Amino acid sequence: MSAPQVITLGCRLNAFESELMRQHGSDAGLSDAVIINTCTVTAEAERQSRQTVRRAVRDNPEARIVVTGCAAQLDPDGFAAMDGVDRVIGNAEKLEPVSYMSGDHPPVEVADIMTVRETAPHLIEGFDGRARAFIQIQQGCDHRCTFCIIPFARGPNRSVPIGAIAEQIRKLVAAGFGEVVLTGVDIASYGGDLPGSPSLGELVRRLLATVPELKRLRLSSIDPAVMDEALFQALAEEERLMPHLHLSLQAMDDMVLKRMKRRHSVTDALEFAHRARNARPDVIFGADLIAGFPTESDTMFENTLENLAALDVTYFHVFPYSERPGTPAANMPTVAKAVRKERAARLRLAGDAMLSNYLGTLTGSYANILVEKDGMGFSEHYAPVLVAENPHPGSIVRARIDQADDARLYATLAA
């Protein structure tokens, strides 16, 4: 059967859920629909979500327009009132097959996400147009960072049992995927709600042991506050666990972190990096960062820049601070938007320099590249690489790094 068109905004968890929605829609014969899976992590993300809905309505005059995702969960009536929108469904409802079956559905189906206590293991066939697959290991978040609205869109922390995750990975490996990324809202909190309270590190070790045919396992963003001994052990002993950790830092000044209500300090983050490097000397780090958080002074911002250099972060993912109504930070003294923009630009420049410097050190080395499209792919360390011979998408090839520029590596297949 024909599948609906699914437009995905936002995070890797949304990418996973979009594949599930595409599958449910196809099974239900829902070929005449366009489903927009929205994001609300920042005000800009929400603006883009509404813009995407308007564009979908304009470009698909005969289609049924269904809106879901985090922005729709928080403002269902607002999206339902948009011209051309036929249905709005919540983050819980979008994962249920019944939501896509024919029948008399109300125009708005959005339950109270805070009452959801379980996350069912959702099995999917594959990922449309992707060389790597994303696997949901948990949903929701029990923490209340002062800037973040996402817990109210995703609900409480709830984990998928290890056996169900392993079954999903086996299915994807059999379908030809060489790399799987474990994703969720707060994957470092994995397992606390399951019998025996398995940790994220224990999950990683068990998955690699029980699915030996999986070639590469990668983690999405993790919280450095969680010092999981099993995770460091896996990093040290499991070559199939990729040596690239993306940290949810947000800032690297203790006063800013305290006002954000983050669980880690600057010292905690540096200690995390130290322990990770002791376990795997070649590990590299990415970081999520917020520029211009309320009350952030020039000195606090400079502390963040200096401490990021001390931690030796390679990949910067930068957001200017964005007020989210209903969060404590929205009531704090603000930093001027022009200053937020300027600080975000400085962070990105620092990140560009760190990435360029790192890539420059790799010339003459060898890497295993997961090829995605048109010869472009990613190394074990998530470095972008263009392989001259344009290998088949989805293949993992051994290549020699011949040269580097500021943004990528250039390689040829190893003899």
N, C-alpha and C positions, 0 to 999 in steps of 0.2 A: 504493500500500500504506500501511497505517497505520504511524505512527512510534511508537517507544517513548517513554515519558515520561522526560525527562532533567532532573535537578535539578542546578543548577550552584552551587558555592560558590567563593569566592575571586576570582582575577584575571581580567583581560580575555583572557589566553591561554586560560584554562579556558572562557571564553564561546565563543571560536572553536572550540575542540576539542569542546565540547558540540554545536555545530551539525554538525560532522563526524560525531560519534557518532550523532546523530539521523538523519542521512542514511544512514549505513551500516546502522543498525538498520532503517530503513524499506525500504531496498533488499533486505535479507535477510528481510523479513516478520516482524521481531521486534516485534510489536505488544503482546505480553503482558508486557513487561519494564518495570521502573523502574530507570534507571541513575543512580547518584549519583556526581557528579564532585567529589571531595573536595579540601580544602585543608589545609595543615599549616604555614602561614607563622608562626602563633603557637599556643601551647597552647590558647587560646580557639577558634581556627579548627578545630583538631583535635577539640576537645570538641563544637563545633557540627556537625562532620562526622559524628561518632558519633551524636549526637542526631538528625540528619537521617535517618540510616540506620534508627534505631529507629522513627522516625515513619513512614517509608516502608513498613516492614514492617507496622506496625499499620494503616495506612490502606489498604494494598493487599494483603489476605490471599491473593488468588488470583494475584498477579503474581510473576514471577521478579525477584529483587532482585540487581542487578549493581553492585558497588562498584569504583570506579577513582579516578584522580587521585593527587595528591601524598601524601596521608595513607595511602592504600592502598598506594602504591609503597613507603613506608617501613615499614609494619606490615601486610603482607598476611595473615599468620596471625592477627593480632588481629582484623581485620575479618572474616576467614573464619569465625572462631569465634563471631561474633555470631548470635544466634537469627534465623532467617529469611533470612540471606544465602545466595544460591545460588552466586554466582561472584565472584571478585576478579580483576581484570586490571590490569596495570601501565600506566604512562604511555606506553610504546612500543606495547604491545599494543592499547590503546584506539583507536589511530589506524588499525588495520589492518582492512579489510573482513572478513577471515576470522574475526575474533574474534566476529562477530555472526551468522555462518552456522550453520545447523543442523548438528548433529554431536555427537560425544562429546568435549566440552571438559572438561579437568580443572577442579576447583573453584577452583584458584589458578593463574593464569598471569602471573607477574611476573618478567621477565628482569632481569639486572644492567644498570641504566640507564647505568652508567659506561662500558660497552663500546660504546655506540651512537655512531657517528661521522658519521651523515648524517641530515638531516631532509628527507623527501620533500615536494615541493610538493603540498599537499592542496587540491583544488578543491571548493568548496561552492556550493550553489544560492542560499542567502540566509540571513537571520537571522530566526528566529521572533520576531515581535512587536517588532522593533527598527527604528529609523529610520537608524541608522548601522551600519556593518559593521566588524568587527575582522579584520585580516589578520595571520597569523603570518609574521614575516620571519626569525625565528631561534628556536632552542631552547637551553636549558641555559646554564651559566655556568662560566667557568674561574677565577673569583675565589673567595676564601675569607674573606669577612667573618666575623668571629668569632661573630656572633649568628645566622648564617643556615644553615638546614638545606636550603634549596631546591636547591642544586647536587647534593645527594645524591638528590633526588627527580626531578630533571630531566636530570641528566647533563651532559656537556661542551658548550661552545658549538659550535653548528653552524647554518649559515645556509642560507636558501632562495635559489636563484639569482634574479637580478633579472627575467629573462624570465618565470619562473613566477609571480612576484608580480604582474607587470604583467598577465598573462593572467587571474589571479584577479580583479584589480580591474576589468578590462574586463567580465568576466562579471557582477560585482556592480553595476556602473554600468548595464549593460543591463537588470538586474533592477529598477532604480529607486532604487538607493542613491545619495544625493548626497554622503555623507561616508564616508570610510574612515579607520580608525585603525590605524596600524602598531604591532604589539604583539609581545612575546616576553618572555623572562626577563631579558635584558640587551641591549636593542636597540642600545645605544651600541657594543657589540662586533661589530655586524653586519659580515660580509664578510671577516674576517681569515682564514677557512678556505677562501675561494673563490678561483678563479684571478684574478689581478690585484688581489686584496684590496680590492674596492670598499668605501668607507666608507659610513656611514649617510647623510651628506650627499650623496654621489654617488648613492646609491640614490634619495633623495628627488627630486633634480633629474632623474634619468632617468625616474622614474615620472611626474612631472608633464609631462615632454616627450613621452613615448610614449603617455600616456593623457590627451589634452587634454580629453576629455569628462568627466573627473572634476572635480567642482565644489570639493570640500574634502578636504584631506589633513591628518590630525592625528597627532601622535606620542604614544605612551604614555610611561611613566616613563623618563627618561634619566639617565645618570650624568654629573655635571658635570665629572668628571675627563677626559672625552674632549673635547678642543678641536678639533673637526673643522671645518676652514676652509670646506669645501664646505657644511656645514650652516648656518653663519652667512651664507654667500653666498645660499643658498636662502631663508633667512629674510628677507634684504634684498630679494630680487628676485622671489620667487614669492608673489603674493597668495593663491594657493590653499592655501599652507601656513599653517595656522592659527597666530595669534600667541599661543599658550598653550603653555608648556613646563612639564611636571611633572618636578621634579628629585628624584632619589633622594638626598636630603641625609642623612637619619637624625639628624644633630646638626649644630650649628654652634659647637663648641668643639674646638680642635685636639687636646687630650689625649684627649677622648672619641673623636674620629675615628681617632686613632692606635690606640687600644685596640680599636676596632671593626675595624681593618685596612681602613679605607676608603682609596680611592686619591686622594681630594681633601683639601685643607686648606680652612680658612675663606677664605683669600685666593684659592684656586682657584675656589671657588664664587662669591665676589664678582666676580672677574674674568670668569667665565662670564656672569654677569648683565649686567655692564658691556658686554661684547662683543655680547651679544644685543640689548641696548637700542640700542647704536650701529647695529646692523644694522636693527632694527625698533623704533622708539621706543615704539610702543604695546604691545609684548610684555608679557605678565604671566606670573607664575610660581606654580605649586603646588609642594608639597613633601611627601615622605614623611618622617615624624619618629618617632623612638623616645624615649620618656620614661623616665627612670630606668634607663639602661644601667648595668651593674655599674661601681662606683667613681665614678660621676657625683656630684660634690659640688654643694652649693648654688651655689657660684661658677661651676662649669662649666655648670650649668643656666641661670643668669642670663646667661652669655655666649651661649648658644644663643638665648635670647629677644632679646637685644640685636642679635645678628647677623642674625637673621631679619628684624627691623625694618629693619636697614641694607640687606639685600638686597631688601626690600619684597615679601615673599611674600604672595600674595592668598588662596590655597587651602591649608589645612593638612589633611593626612591623618595622624592621630596614632594611634600604638599605645603603650600601656604596654609596657615591656620584658617579654618572655616567655621563660623558660628553655627551650631546646630541647636535650634530651639528645644528646650526641655533638658539641656545638659547644664551642669553647674558652671562650666567654663564660660558659657554664654552670658553669665551674669558678672564675670570678672572684668577688671579694668582692661580695656583692649589695647593692642598695639595697632598703630595706624596701618591701613591696608597697603599703603605705598611702602612702608617699612617691611611688612610681611613679604611683599613681592620682591623687594631688594634682597632680603635675607635668603629667600628661597633661591634667587638667582645666584647668590654667593655660594650656597650649599651645592647647587648643581655644578657650578664651576669647579668647586673643590672635588666633587665626585668625578667630573670629567677628567681632571688631572690625575686623580688616583687610579682611575681605570686605564688611562693612557699609559701611565707609568707601569702598571701591572702587565698590560699587554706587551709592552716593549721588552719585558724580561723573558718572554716566552719564545722569541725567535731562535730557531735551531732545535727546539725541543719537539717532542712527539706527544700527540693527544689522541684520545678516542672520541670521535665526533658522532653525535646523533644527528643525522641529516634530516632536515625538515622540508625544505623546498628550494628549488633552483640552486642547489649546492650549498645553501646556508644551513648551518647547524650550530650545536653547542657542545663544548667540551665537558669533561667531568666537572670542571670548575665553573661552568656556566659562561665561559668566554665565547662570544659569537665568532664563528669561523666560516669563511668561504672556502670550500674545497674545489679546486680547479676542475677536477674531472666530473663534477656534477653527479655524485652517486645517487642511487635510488632513494627517494624519500622513505624514511623509517629505518634505513640501514644504519648500523654503527660501524664506522670505518676507522682504521688506524691511519693517521696522517702526520706529515712533518710540517711544522710551522715555519714558513719561509720568510714572512715579513709581517709587520703590524702597522696599523695607523692608529689614530686616536680612538677609534670606535670598534675595530674588529681585527681579527687575524686572517691571514691568507695562507692556505696550505695546499700541499699536493699529497696524493695517496702514498703511503709508505711502500717501499718495494717488498 
